[in-house]
Amino acid sequence: MKQFLSKNPARLAVLTAFFVNGAIFATWVSRIPAIQAKLNLSEGALGIILLGISAGVLVALSLAGGLIARFGSPRVIITGTAIMCVLLPILALISHPVLLWVTLFVFGGGMSAMDVAMNEQAVWVERKAKRPLMSSFHAAYSIGGLAGALIGAGMASIPTISPFIHFLLSALAFGTALLVAYPHLVPADVVPEEDSAVFRLPERALWLLGFIAFCSAIGEGAMADWSAVYLTQVLETTAAYAALGYAAFSLTMTVGRLFGDAITTAWKPVTIVRAGGVLATAGLLAAVLTHTPAIVLIGFAAIGIGLANIIPLAFSAAGKFPGIPAGTAIAGVATIGYAGFLAGPPVIGLVAEQTNLRIALTFVLILIATLIFTARAIDGKGAKG
């Protein structure tokens, strides 16, 4: 371990950033049913409120490239972490839906700015190593998500621990981890300079790459925002069991990403995306057709492993796109891709309120299935290597 720390401090710091980002987000996700019950929200109302975090993500993505160029990705990472850690406990205290929406908007903005910045750091470390590493960084995000989900399941099973105490302890722990890693991030003056315009729309050359990320992101967003609700509201499981839905998804996504760099070396990106689309489609189909909670967990697990390496491949390709700075290209692809997080919560919630959650998730299934046919865009002419 000491040898790893001494030879790879930047890589370890970036891995920590990915872990913290995933863990804080999963901490929030694991207690969504409790927040829904506290505010007595319908599925449609919950969908609109969850739009807050998605809107914050999308707005911040359009600004992230310029902010990174002006202030450097390390500062953007630490600022994003601070925003998430400060607001996380506050989310558990809010008693008005409108105020919750606004707070989630800012929370999502901090999360997405940190996301783009840590992905730029990952591209730099990958370039220096001269071998695929992006999946391992996203595996750290998934491990963080798994840790946050499992801790959330444990906390939810203890009646004496409120969401506020849970969120406060998590914010302190994960925030401290990032503070320790921060000095070892790649210095801003080492990363190539970028266009310093703060606001930028995605370049047209990145649109197809962004669409692949969009389909994967809407699947991930559906699991994050609705897996626990699906298990509690549709299958009537306990809150602790429902938290395992996102945990199952996170576990298999983590495993897929841990082996992702090796898979990327052995298989073409097109093959990985197409096979992942097939597996994720089959998993979600099984989940919406069954009435058995255990089968739903298996379906969520299949979605996790199917989508595991799609966004890492899209970001890695964006980071190598000729003529566009890495941070700007990643922000562009992320802006299109994470629009899935923006569109998913309200659409799923509103459709579920008019029909039911099974039918709503079927729309997500159709989008994921398009990955089978659009996979070739991951090998677009723009990306090198």
N, C-alpha and C positions, 0 to 999 in steps of 0.2 A: 504493500500500500504506500509506504514512504517513497519508493522508487517511482510509482505512478504519480504521486503528488509533486515530486521534484521535477519530473520530466514533462508533465502535462498540466501545469497549473491553469492555463487558459482553457483547455478542454474541460477540466473538472469544474471550473467556474461557470462555463456555459451550460454544462450538464445540470449544475445546481439551479441556474436560472430557469431552465425548462421544467425541472422538477417542481420548483416553487410556484411557477405559473399554473401548472396543472393541479397542484395540490390545493391552492387557494380556490380555484374555480370549482373543483369537485366538492370542496367543503360547503360552498354555497348550494350547489346542486343537490347534495345529499339531504338538505333540510327544506327543499322547496315544498313538499307536502305539508310540513309543519307550518310554514309561512302561509300557505294557501288556507289551511284550516283556521289559523289565527285571524286572518282577515276575512274569512268566510267568502272566498272568491269562487266563482263558477269557472269552468274550464275556459270559456271565452275570455273572461276578465283576466284570468291568469296568463293567457296567451298575449293579451295586450300589454300587461305589465312586463312580461319577459321580453317584449319588444324593446324595452328600455335598454337592457344590456346589449342587445343586438344593434340598436341604433348607435349606441356609444362606440361599439366596436367599429362600425362602418365609418363613422365620422372621423375617428382617430386614425384609421388606416389611410385616409386621404391626406392626413397631415404628417404621418409618421416619417416618410422619406425625408421631407424637409427638416423636421425636427432633429432627425439623426444627423443630417448634413451640418446643421448649425451647432448642435450641442454634443454630438457623439453618441454612439449607441450605449456606452456604459451609463451615462447620465440618464438616458431615456429609460433604461432598464431599472435603475434604482428609483427613479421617480414613479414609474408605473407600479412597482412593488409597493411603494409607500402609499399610493392612492388605494390600492386593493386592501392592504392591511389595515388602514385607518377606517375604511368604509365597511369592511366585512362585519365587525360587531354591530355597527350602526344599523345594518340591514335587519338584524334580529329585533331591534327596538322599535322600528317604524310601524306606526299603526294606521297610516293613511295610504291608500293605493297610489295616489298621485305622487306623493313624496317618495314612495318606494320606487316608482318608475324613474324619477329624476335621479335618485341615488344610484340605481342600477345603470343608468346612462353614464354617469361619471365612472363608476366601477368598471364598466365595459370598456370605456375609453382608456383607462389606465392599463387594463389587461391587454388590449390590442396593440397599444404603442409599445409595451414591453415585448409582445410577441414578435413584432417586426424587427425590433432591435436585437433580440436574442437570436433570431434567424440570420440576421446579417453577421453576427458574431460567429454563428455556426458555419456559414459559408466561408468565412476567412480561415477558420481552423481547418475546415475540410480541404481548402486549397493548399494550405501549408503542409498538410499531411499527405496530399497527393493520392488519396484513396477515399472511397465512399464512407462518410461518417454521419450524414444527415439523419438517417433512420435511427441511429443510436441516440442522437439528441432528442428526437421526437419520442423515442422510447422512454427517456427520462421524464418527458412531459406526461406520458401515459402512466409511468410508475407513480408520479406525483398524483395523478388523477385517481389511481387505484388506492393509494395511501389515504387520500382525502375521503374517498367513498367508503372505505372500510372503517376508518375512524368515525365517519358520520354514522354508519350503521351501528357501531358500538355505542356512540353517544345517544343515538335515538332510542336505543333499547334501555337506557337508564333514565327513568322518569325525573329524577332529581337534577339532572343536568339539562339546563335550558339551552336553546339555540344560541342565546347570547354568550353564555359561558363557553360553549363549544367554539363559537366563532372567535371569541377573544383569545382563548388559549392557542388556537390554530394560527391566528394572525401573529402572535408573539413568536411562536416557534418557527414558522416559515419565514417571517421577516428577518429574524436573527440569522437564519441560514444564508439568506441572500447577502446580508451585510458582511458576513465572513468571506463570502466568495467574491464580492464586488472588487476588491483591489487587484484580483487576478484576471479580470476581464481584459480582452484585447484593447489597448489604449486607443483612444479616438484618432490620434495622429498617425497610427499605423495603418488604419483602414483607408483605402483610396478615397480621395475627396469626391463628393457628389454635387449635383445641381442643388443649390441651397433654397430653391423655391419651396415655400412651406406647403402650399396646396398643389397637388397634381392629380389629374385623372389618369387611369391606367392607359398605357400605350396600346394602340390597336393590335400590334404584333403579339401582345400577351393575352388576348381575349380567349382564344381556344384553350390555352393552358389554364386560364382562370376558370373556364367552364368546368373543366375536370375537377379543379379544387372546389368549385361551387357544389357539385353533386356530392362529393365526399363530405363537405362541411355540413350540408343540410342533413345528411345521415348522422353525422356526429352530434349535431345540434339536437336532432330528434331524440337521440339516446340520452343526452345530457338533461334536456328539459322535460321529457315526457316518459322516460322509462319507469321512473318511480311512480309517477301519476298513473300510468297505464296499469301497473301491478296493483296499486291500491284501489283505484276507482273502477277498473274494468274487471279485474280478477279478485278484488277484495282481499288482498293479502295484508299482513301487518306492515307497519312503517319500517321496521327493521328488515323484513324480508324484501320490501320494495327497494331499499337502498342497495341490495345485492344486484339489482338489475343493472345499474350503471357500473357496479363493481365487476360483474361478469364481462360486460363490454370492455371496460378498461383493462382487465386482466389479459384477455386475448389480444387486444390491440398492443399491449405492452410486449407480449411474447412475439407477435409479428414484427414489431419494430426492433426488438433485440436481435432478431435474425435478419432484419431488413438489409443491412449493409452487405451481408454475405449473399442474400438473394439478389440484390442489385448487381453484384459482381457476376453472378451465374446466369441471370435471366435478363432479357431486354425489358426496359420500362413498359413498353406496350403490353407485353405478356403479363407483367405483374398487375397492371391496372385492369386489364380485361378479366383475368382470373379473380381478382379481388371483387370486381363488380358482380361476377356470377355468384360468388360465395355470400356476399352481403345481401344480394337480392333474395337468395334462397333462405337466409337466416331471418330476414324481416317477413318474408312470406309465411314461414313457419310460425312466427310470433303472432301475426294477425289472424291466422286461421285456427289457432288452438285455444282451448279453455284451461289448459294445464300450466300452472306457473313454472314448473320445472322445464317444460319444453320452451316456454318463453325465454327463460334464462339461457338455454342452449342457443336459441335463435339470436339473442342479443350478443352472445359470445361469438357466433359466426359473423355477425356484422362487424364486430371489433377486429377480428383477424382479416376480414375482407378489405376493410378500409384502412388498415394499419399503415401502409406505405404509400398511399396515393398522394396525400398532401406533402409528405417529405420529398417525394419525387418531383412534384410540381414546384416546390420552393427551390430545390436544388437546381432544377432546370432554369428557373427564373434567375437565380444567382449567377448562372453562367451565360446568361443571354447577352450576346455581343451588342455593344453600343448603348447599353442602358446600365447605369450603376447598380450594384447588387441590391442595396437597400431600397432604391426606387423601384426596381423590377419586382422584388419580393413584395413590397407594399402594393404594387399594381395587381399582381396575381392574388394577393390576400384580399384586396378590396373586392374583387369579383367573387373570389371563393367564399369569403366570409359573409357575403350577401346572403348565403344560405342560412347563416345564423340569424340574419335580419328577417328573411322571409319566413323561415320555418316556424318559430313560436306563434305568431299571430294567425298564420294560415292554418296550422294544425289545430290550434285552440278554437278558432271560429268554425272550421269545418266540423270539428268534434261536437261543438255545441248544437249545430244544426242537424247532424247525423249521429255519429258516434266516433270514439277514438280509433277504433279499428279501421274504419273507412278513411279517416284522416291520415293515418300512417300508411295507407295504401298509396296515397299520392307521393309520399317520400319514397316508397318502394319503386315506383315508376321512374323517378329521377335517378335513383341509384342504378337502375337497370340500364340507363342510357350510357353508363360507363363502358359497357360491353362494346358499344358501337363507336364511341368517341375516343377510345383509348389511344389511337394513333397520334392524336394531337400532342401527347406527352413527348414524342420524338420530333417535335416541330423543327423546321429548318433553322430556327433562331438559336436553339440551344446547342452548345458545343458538347462534344464528347458523349 
